[in-house]
Amino acid sequence: MRKILVTGGAGFIGSHTVVELQNAGYEPVIVDSLFNASDDVIDNIAKITGKKPAFEKIDCCDKEALANVFKKYGDIEAIIHFAAYKAVGESTEKPREYYRNNLVSLLNLLDLMPEYGVKGIVFSSSCTVYGQPKQVPVNEQSPILPANCPYGNTKQICEEIIRDTVAAGVPIKSILLRYFNPIGAHPTSLIGELPIGVPLNLVPYITQTAMGIREQLSVFGDDYNTRDGSCIRDYIDVVDLAKAHVLAITRILEKNTDPVEVFNLGTGNGVSVLELVHAFEDATGVKLNYRIAPRRSGDVEQVYADCTKANEVLGWKAEVPLKETLLNAWNWQKHLREQGIM
């Protein structure tokens, strides 16, 4: 089986992608510092797929430790790079930490890839690279505008680093996947989003509020120029998103493509924060305690995807309905309560 290094593979998107890689016949090797994840995830992946993935607890900013992984596993053919700090709001408070972590981890991988014969890298990018778009939906040709936060800027810079590395003649290929807003959990309720401490993403905060762990959900702003005044995003099911990574890896390894390709991954539908709150209530029958709070620094007013290229070129399409995704997220939260985790 073909070995794929998955950095951040114990995290939210990474763990779901490891499941889909195993289902597709690949052999993922997980590297994760467990900074924002738990090693229980490895066992739960095994419960879903019947096979425990290889796992190394290291920080991708530790180049020597990373090199030892390539030596140990020998024939890693490609990388999916998830490992990064990822919270918009937190990045405005801790910019240096975000730049150091997100850039150094990528640079280490790019240094090591040619040395160990790794053919390509799928990079976990973000719709934040578009900044505050002048027109929506955005496609892959939409302008890369100034980022609204350091997190988004790290993704812009990382994309540039990859392009420049390939242009300099390093013999690797890359697919840049620009995610919109991943949410949900695996239908088995065995893996999902498990933030350490107070959630920085919307849906875990919603489910924790519904469970009574958080007293109240804050909706940041109701005076944006949108249909109900709250921010609009493109919420994509995490399993749908994971499947796109498998297609991207197969494309890198088996098809004659351009050295660097970019794909937007979303549903193509903009949903406001308040609409998401009400969709959760409809899907679960649970009423949420929420309030309108002042706008939050770094938030873009609205962004959602034109996914035509991913549909037609990558052969991928978002399929899971929003209410099903939200119900999966709620079932995951209930599973955590049953397990005594939260």
HUJO-V690584 format. One record per helix or strand of 3 or more residues. SS is the DSSP state (alpha for helix, beta for strand). FROM is the first residue (numbers start at 1). TO is the last residue. If there is no record, write none. Layout:
BEGIN
SS_FROM_TO / SS_FROM_TO
END
This chain:
BEGIN
beta_3_7 / alpha_12_23 / beta_27_31 / alpha_40_49 / beta_54_56 / alpha_63_73 / beta_76_81 / alpha_88_93 / alpha_95_115 / beta_120_126 / alpha_127_130 / alpha_150_167 / beta_173_179 / beta_181_183 / alpha_202_211 / beta_217_220 / beta_235_237 / alpha_238_254 / beta_260_265 / alpha_273_284 / beta_290_293 / alpha_308_314 / alpha_322_338
END
